[in-house]
Amino acid sequence: MFTFLLDLITEKGKGIHAYVAVSKAAFDRALTEPDHAAAFYFLATSAESFVELHERQPLSSDELEQNFKTFQADIQQLEDASTGSAENRLSVLNQIVKARIEYTR
């Protein structure tokens, strides 16, 4: 359901252009997958935030890899919950968003 976004990042080299592509793909998928629109929207805006934060700055390979691992963990949690109930999917999404907010503070 969501792992194609990881493939897209990997195919495009895990850099800024990869996250631009992921953002567009996730926004598109949010429109066609209404049961998972909130999760796709979160992933799209996360990718956009990464681009906005780093687009004019050089990034080390360690920073790129760390961001990829975080994004990968979010996607895996959403993937694991994708076949569950709507309440479970929302609960997992809320946990991920809360953790992201706590991390950025």
N, C-alpha and C positions, 0 to 999 in steps of 0.2 A: 504494500500500500504506500509506504513512505520511503522505502529504501532506494527507489530509483533516484531520489535526490542525492544520496551518497554516491551513487554511480556517476551522476552528472558532475559532482564536485571533483571526483577522482579523474574523470575523463578530461576535465578542463584544467587540471593542474593544481587544485586546491587554493588558488589565488583569488584575487578580487573578481576577475571575470567569471570565475566559477560560481561565486556567490551571487553575482548579478543574474546569471542564468538560473540558478536555483530559486531565487526570489520570483522571477517571472514564471517559472514552471509551477511553483507552489501556489501563486496567485491564480494561475489558470486552473489548476486542479481544484482549488477551493470552490470555483464556480461549477465544476462538473461533478464534484463529490460532496453534496450538501451535508451528508451525515458526518463528514470529517472536515468541514469547512473551517471550523475554529482552529483545528490542529494545523491545517495547511496555512491558514492566515498567520498563526504564530511562527511557523517555520519561515514563511516568506518575510515577515517583518524582522525576524532574527537575522536572516541573511542580509536584508537591507541595512540593518543596524551595523553589521560587520563591515559592509562596504562603506557606509558613511563615516564610520570611525577610522577606517584605515586607508581610504582611497588615495590620500595624498601623502602617505607616510610609507617608508620602506618597512617591510616586515621580515622578520627572521623566519627561517624554516621551522624553528621551535614554536614560534607564535602561531604560524599557520597550522602546524600539526596539533597544537593544543586546542585551537578553535575547532578543528575538524573532529577531534575526539569528543569534545563537548557536544557538538552538533550531532555526531554519531550516537552518543548516549541518549540524547533527547529523542532522536528518531527511533532508536531501538525500543525505548519505553512506549512511544506512541504506537509503534508497530505491534508490540506485544499486546497492547490494549485494544487494537483496532477491531478485533472480532468479538469483543465483549459488549456488555450493555452500554447504552448511552451514558448512564450514570457513572460507570467505571471509566469510560473514555474521558469524560469531563473531569473526574477525580484525578486521573493521571495527568491530564493537561494542566489542571490547577497546581498540582505538585511541581511540575516542571517549571511553570511560570514563576511560582513562588521562589523556587531555588535559584532561578536566573536573577530575579530581583534582589534576593539576598546576596548573591555573588557580586553584583555590580555596585552594591552600596559600600 
